[in-house]
């Protein structure tokens, strides 16, 4: 088997969560995104970029967990509730974004090489920054990619 290399991103970053993040309370899980169809590309990896509007984070252990919730039959999704974290949420966790502490300013952070399903799925996040997100201006963007086997 030859060496593996990263393929370049096939497209620009695309926001998957926007208004779902508005005023998301600390410790809470947001609503699921619109459906993401990875059936054609079947990229195994995604990078996520989190942009949070003006807020104050005093915790040095601030984070946001990222979840990918797949559909196995291409139509129906598992039950998902917003708000408090339930044990079933953790089955879908694909990454954690570490967020730098900021004071009354925006925050941007990334997580790379998250494994994503080969078919249709939706994403969500859990707020662990120690404060509620701002009422607007928050986004979670995603770019998918694959490996090239030489």
C-alpha positions as a LaTeX table, in Angstrom:
\begin{tabular}{lrrr}
\hline
Residue & $x$ (\AA) & $y$ (\AA) & $z$ (\AA) \\
\hline
Unk1 & 0.00 & 0.00 & 0.00 \\
Unk2 & 1.34 & 3.41 & $-0.97$ \\
Unk3 & 1.49 & 6.57 & 1.04 \\
Unk4 & $-1.70$ & 8.38 & 1.91 \\
Unk5 & $-2.06$ & 12.12 & 1.42 \\
Unk6 & $-4.81$ & 14.59 & 2.21 \\
Unk7 & $-7.00$ & 15.70 & $-0.66$ \\
Unk8 & $-7.66$ & 19.41 & $-0.82$ \\
Unk9 & $-10.98$ & 20.76 & 0.38 \\
Unk10 & $-13.49$ & 20.28 & $-2.46$ \\
Unk11 & $-15.50$ & 23.39 & $-1.60$ \\
Unk12 & $-15.66$ & 26.46 & 0.61 \\
Unk13 & $-16.71$ & 26.27 & 4.23 \\
Unk14 & $-20.48$ & 26.05 & 4.68 \\
Unk15 & $-22.38$ & 27.11 & 7.78 \\
Unk16 & $-24.36$ & 24.20 & 9.23 \\
Unk17 & $-25.62$ & 25.87 & 12.42 \\
Unk18 & $-26.62$ & 29.52 & 12.75 \\
Unk19 & $-29.83$ & 30.48 & 14.58 \\
Unk20 & $-29.77$ & 27.13 & 16.43 \\
Unk21 & $-26.86$ & 28.60 & 18.42 \\
Unk22 & $-28.58$ & 31.84 & 19.46 \\
Unk23 & $-28.78$ & 32.22 & 23.27 \\
Unk24 & $-27.82$ & 28.55 & 23.76 \\
Unk25 & $-27.44$ & 28.15 & 27.52 \\
Unk26 & $-24.27$ & 26.77 & 29.09 \\
Unk27 & $-24.51$ & 22.98 & 29.38 \\
Unk28 & $-27.29$ & 22.76 & 26.77 \\
Unk29 & $-27.53$ & 20.97 & 23.44 \\
Unk30 & $-28.91$ & 22.84 & 20.42 \\
Unk31 & $-31.44$ & 21.68 & 17.84 \\
Unk32 & $-30.20$ & 19.57 & 14.94 \\
Unk33 & $-29.05$ & 21.23 & 11.72 \\
Unk34 & $-30.67$ & 20.78 & 8.36 \\
Unk35 & $-29.79$ & 17.48 & 6.69 \\
Unk36 & $-26.25$ & 17.12 & 5.31 \\
Unk37 & $-25.94$ & 14.62 & 2.46 \\
Unk38 & $-22.54$ & 12.93 & 2.28 \\
Unk39 & $-23.85$ & 10.07 & 0.09 \\
Unk40 & $-22.13$ & 11.23 & $-3.10$ \\
Unk41 & $-18.79$ & 12.48 & $-1.77$ \\
Unk42 & $-18.56$ & 9.93 & 1.04 \\
Unk43 & $-15.85$ & 12.01 & 2.68 \\
Unk44 & $-14.82$ & 10.41 & 5.97 \\
Unk45 & $-13.57$ & 13.62 & 7.61 \\
Unk46 & $-14.78$ & 17.10 & 8.42 \\
Unk47 & $-13.21$ & 20.18 & 9.96 \\
Unk48 & $-15.47$ & 22.50 & 11.93 \\
Unk49 & $-15.06$ & 26.21 & 12.62 \\
Unk50 & $-17.01$ & 27.79 & 15.46 \\
Unk51 & $-17.57$ & 31.55 & 15.44 \\
Unk52 & $-19.19$ & 32.97 & 18.57 \\
Unk53 & $-20.45$ & 36.54 & 18.70 \\
Unk54 & $-19.59$ & 38.87 & 21.56 \\
Unk55 & $-19.45$ & 37.12 & 24.92 \\
Unk56 & $-17.27$ & 36.78 & 27.99 \\
Unk57 & $-15.64$ & 33.43 & 28.73 \\
Unk58 & $-13.74$ & 33.32 & 32.00 \\
Unk59 & $-13.17$ & 29.56 & 32.08 \\
Unk60 & $-9.81$ & 28.23 & 30.98 \\
Unk61 & $-11.51$ & 24.93 & 30.13 \\
Unk62 & $-14.21$ & 26.31 & 27.80 \\
Unk63 & $-15.31$ & 23.93 & 25.06 \\
Unk64 & $-18.08$ & 23.10 & 22.61 \\
Unk65 & $-18.85$ & 19.46 & 21.78 \\
Unk66 & $-19.83$ & 18.59 & 18.20 \\
Unk67 & $-22.29$ & 15.80 & 17.39 \\
Unk68 & $-23.14$ & 14.08 & 14.08 \\
Unk69 & $-26.49$ & 12.28 & 14.12 \\
Unk70 & $-26.86$ & 9.87 & 11.18 \\
Unk71 & $-29.87$ & 8.32 & 9.53 \\
Unk72 & $-29.34$ & 4.64 & 8.77 \\
Unk73 & $-32.32$ & 4.26 & 6.41 \\
Unk74 & $-31.73$ & 7.65 & 4.67 \\
Unk75 & $-35.05$ & 8.99 & 6.02 \\
Unk76 & $-35.55$ & 8.64 & 9.78 \\
Unk77 & $-33.34$ & 10.14 & 12.46 \\
Unk78 & $-32.88$ & 9.02 & 16.08 \\
Unk79 & $-34.73$ & 10.94 & 18.76 \\
Unk80 & $-32.94$ & 14.15 & 19.74 \\
Unk81 & $-33.91$ & 16.64 & 22.41 \\
Unk82 & $-32.54$ & 20.11 & 23.01 \\
Unk83 & $-31.59$ & 21.53 & 26.40 \\
Unk84 & $-30.06$ & 19.33 & 29.07 \\
Unk85 & $-27.63$ & 16.64 & 27.95 \\
Unk86 & $-28.95$ & 13.08 & 28.06 \\
Unk87 & $-26.82$ & 9.94 & 27.99 \\
Unk88 & $-27.80$ & 9.10 & 24.40 \\
Unk89 & $-26.31$ & 12.37 & 23.12 \\
Unk90 & $-22.79$ & 11.07 & 23.79 \\
Unk91 & $-23.18$ & 8.23 & 21.26 \\
Unk92 & $-23.02$ & 10.86 & 18.50 \\
Unk93 & $-20.10$ & 12.98 & 19.71 \\
Unk94 & $-17.44$ & 13.42 & 17.02 \\
Unk95 & $-15.25$ & 16.19 & 18.41 \\
Unk96 & $-14.58$ & 18.89 & 20.96 \\
Unk97 & $-13.70$ & 22.48 & 20.11 \\
Unk98 & $-11.56$ & 24.16 & 22.78 \\
Unk99 & $-12.47$ & 27.84 & 23.08 \\
Unk100 & $-10.06$ & 30.50 & 24.36 \\
Unk101 & $-11.28$ & 32.68 & 27.21 \\
Unk102 & $-12.35$ & 36.11 & 25.93 \\
Unk103 & $-13.85$ & 39.26 & 27.46 \\
Unk104 & $-16.72$ & 41.00 & 25.61 \\
Unk105 & $-15.43$ & 40.01 & 22.20 \\
Unk106 & $-15.85$ & 37.34 & 19.55 \\
Unk107 & $-14.30$ & 33.89 & 19.76 \\
Unk108 & $-13.23$ & 31.61 & 16.91 \\
Unk109 & $-11.97$ & 28.05 & 17.29 \\
Unk110 & $-11.63$ & 24.91 & 15.18 \\
Unk111 & $-11.58$ & 21.15 & 15.47 \\
Unk112 & $-10.10$ & 18.96 & 12.73 \\
Unk113 & $-10.31$ & 15.38 & 11.46 \\
Unk114 & $-13.76$ & 14.58 & 12.84 \\
Unk115 & $-15.13$ & 11.30 & 11.47 \\
Unk116 & $-18.47$ & 11.80 & 9.74 \\
Unk117 & $-21.06$ & 9.30 & 8.44 \\
Unk118 & $-20.93$ & 8.23 & 4.76 \\
Unk119 & $-24.61$ & 9.04 & 4.17 \\
Unk120 & $-27.06$ & 11.62 & 5.46 \\
Unk121 & $-26.64$ & 13.20 & 8.89 \\
Unk122 & $-27.32$ & 16.30 & 10.95 \\
Unk123 & $-25.03$ & 18.15 & 13.35 \\
Unk124 & $-25.55$ & 19.77 & 16.75 \\
Unk125 & $-23.39$ & 21.19 & 19.52 \\
Unk126 & $-23.29$ & 21.33 & 23.31 \\
Unk127 & $-22.29$ & 24.62 & 24.91 \\
Unk128 & $-19.59$ & 24.15 & 27.55 \\
Unk129 & $-18.07$ & 27.65 & 27.61 \\
Unk130 & $-19.50$ & 28.66 & 30.97 \\
Unk131 & $-21.89$ & 31.31 & 29.58 \\
Unk132 & $-24.84$ & 31.52 & 27.19 \\
Unk133 & $-24.07$ & 32.25 & 23.55 \\
Unk134 & $-25.03$ & 35.68 & 22.19 \\
Unk135 & $-28.50$ & 36.21 & 20.73 \\
Unk136 & $-27.20$ & 36.33 & 17.15 \\
Unk137 & $-24.04$ & 36.14 & 15.05 \\
Unk138 & $-22.95$ & 32.60 & 16.02 \\
Unk139 & $-22.07$ & 29.98 & 13.39 \\
Unk140 & $-20.68$ & 26.47 & 13.04 \\
Unk141 & $-19.10$ & 25.94 & 9.63 \\
Unk142 & $-17.99$ & 22.64 & 8.12 \\
Unk143 & $-15.66$ & 21.46 & 5.33 \\
Unk144 & $-15.36$ & 17.81 & 4.36 \\
Unk145 & $-12.44$ & 15.99 & 2.78 \\
Unk146 & $-10.86$ & 12.59 & 2.15 \\
Unk147 & $-7.51$ & 10.83 & 1.89 \\
Unk148 & $-5.79$ & 9.96 & $-1.37$ \\
Unk149 & $-4.10$ & 6.57 & $-1.50$ \\
Unk150 & $-1.12$ & 6.64 & $-3.84$ \\
\hline
\end{tabular}
